[in-house]
Amino acid sequence: MTADSGKNALGDTEGREPEEFWENLYREHRENRALWGTRANPLLVEVAQCLPVGTALDLGCGTGGDALWLARRGWRVTAVDISATAVEQTRRVAQEAGLGDLVTAEQHDLAHSFPEGGFDLVSAQYLHTPFELPRSAVLRAAAQALNPGGRLLVVDHASVAPWSWNQDPETHFPTPEEIHAGLELPTATWGVERAQRPRREATGPQGQTATVTDHVLLIRRTPQ
Ligand SMILES: C[S@@+](CC[C@H](N)C(=O)[O-])C[C@H]1O[C@@H](n2cnc3c(N)ncnc32)[C@H](O)[C@@H]1O
């Protein structure tokens, strides 16, 4: 099994469509902000806090924690997800924070459509799904959507937390090098700034903690 396919703790995906699967998940947890919540991802914060403010694209935005964090710092954010409920929740948290003008939330199945525009930062945080997703093609489109000098940050799981939907010990998590190779980008135009496997203390939906490993790839499009 890969990190992107299979049977998991959320149930059997057999015969289900990706949109229905993720939509049901977010609907079930609409009243329970504990699921992924509106916390920003630590590696997004670590990277973006050092960057000049600009335009950002969040791929698989979930309930909007990263979009909210970026908008609070002045970024103009396009946040996309396959789940209409996740998109609506992202829009709502931005509006409630008075940041509705800075956050555009759009529903996309990235297997089939990609948002318009050029971006200074594209972030894909744990863009994992138990369904087929041409992730390399999506991330290649993301790299192409970077403005000159812009960055693509990919943060993947490299180990499973005890509360993760994926408890398959056979899961292969692509390494930063494998993710980069899959992009098939000319290195003269997109340089690698980080390819790392940091460990961190993660907090689960019930407040439980565990040490997990991530795979991090940060590439930058050459400034013109
Ligand atoms: C593991 S969650 C990560 C959510 C968020 N980035 C975070 O770090 O909390 C994966 C997200 O990708 C979204 N997703 C899965 N397949 C997708 C697709 N084909 N197109 C767009 N979004 C998708 C899911 O709805 C979900 O919000």
The ligand as a MOL file (V3000), in Angstrom:
LIG
                    3D

  0  0  0     0  0            999 V3000
M  V30 BEGIN CTAB
M  V30 COUNTS 27 29 0 0 0
M  V30 BEGIN ATOM
M  V30 1 C -5.0260 14.4820 5.5810 0
M  V30 2 S -6.0150 15.8320 5.1870 0 CHG=1
M  V30 3 C -4.9590 17.2510 5.4500 0
M  V30 4 C -5.7370 18.5350 5.6190 0
M  V30 5 C -4.9010 19.7910 5.8890 0
M  V30 6 N -3.9820 20.1110 4.8310 0
M  V30 7 C -4.1400 19.6550 7.1860 0
M  V30 8 O -2.9330 19.5960 7.1870 0
M  V30 9 O -4.7940 19.6050 8.2190 0 CHG=-1
M  V30 10 C -6.0710 15.7340 3.3940 0
M  V30 11 C -6.9680 16.8050 2.7740 0
M  V30 12 O -6.9030 16.6990 1.3480 0
M  V30 13 C -8.2120 16.8230 0.8250 0
M  V30 14 N -8.2490 16.0780 -0.4410 0
M  V30 15 C -8.1690 14.7350 -0.6090 0
M  V30 16 N -8.2500 14.4150 -1.9050 0
M  V30 17 C -8.3700 15.5950 -2.5840 0
M  V30 18 C -8.5130 15.9240 -3.9630 0
M  V30 19 N -8.5500 14.9730 -4.9040 0
M  V30 20 N -8.6290 17.2300 -4.3090 0
M  V30 21 C -8.6040 18.1960 -3.3410 0
M  V30 22 N -8.4720 17.9400 -2.0260 0
M  V30 23 C -8.3670 16.6570 -1.6450 0
M  V30 24 C -9.1110 16.2200 1.8900 0
M  V30 25 O -10.4430 16.6350 1.8100 0
M  V30 26 C -8.4270 16.6950 3.1640 0
M  V30 27 O -8.8970 17.9500 3.5650 0
M  V30 END ATOM
M  V30 BEGIN BOND
M  V30 1 1 1 2
M  V30 2 1 2 3
M  V30 3 1 2 10
M  V30 4 1 3 4
M  V30 5 1 4 5
M  V30 6 1 5 6
M  V30 7 1 5 7
M  V30 8 2 7 8
M  V30 9 1 7 9
M  V30 10 1 10 11
M  V30 11 1 11 12
M  V30 12 1 11 26
M  V30 13 1 12 13
M  V30 14 1 13 14
M  V30 15 1 13 24
M  V30 16 1 14 15
M  V30 17 1 14 23
M  V30 18 2 15 16
M  V30 19 1 16 17
M  V30 20 1 17 18
M  V30 21 2 17 23
M  V30 22 1 18 19
M  V30 23 2 18 20
M  V30 24 1 20 21
M  V30 25 2 21 22
M  V30 26 1 22 23
M  V30 27 1 24 25
M  V30 28 1 24 26
M  V30 29 1 26 27
M  V30 END BOND
M  V30 END CTAB
M  END
